[in-house]
């Protein structure tokens, strides 16, 4: 991934050039529109280059057919994002990530 200059409103520890995980953590920022719904998660995946347009369309149709599954995926993604943020914050401040966060990340 090409390095990008850090925007002023991005905390130092969650820069886009920090990789896909940090890019996903950035979607939880209160300073810009984030990812809070299944549709936004799929759109982010497309922008991030992890989903093709065809895959995004397929996922959109599947979500319409199984909204409960889409809600569960969204909840898990948001939990993962919060977990990643706590891990990155701990590491950036010289601390150790919580065992529970590492376990959740590796689950």
Protein Blocks (a to p, Z undefined) as FASTA:
>chain_A
ZZddddfklcfklcfknojklmmmmmmpckbccdfbfklmmmmmmmnopacfklmmmmmm
mmmmmmmlmmmmmmmmmmmmmmmmmmmmmmmnopacdfklmmmmmZZ
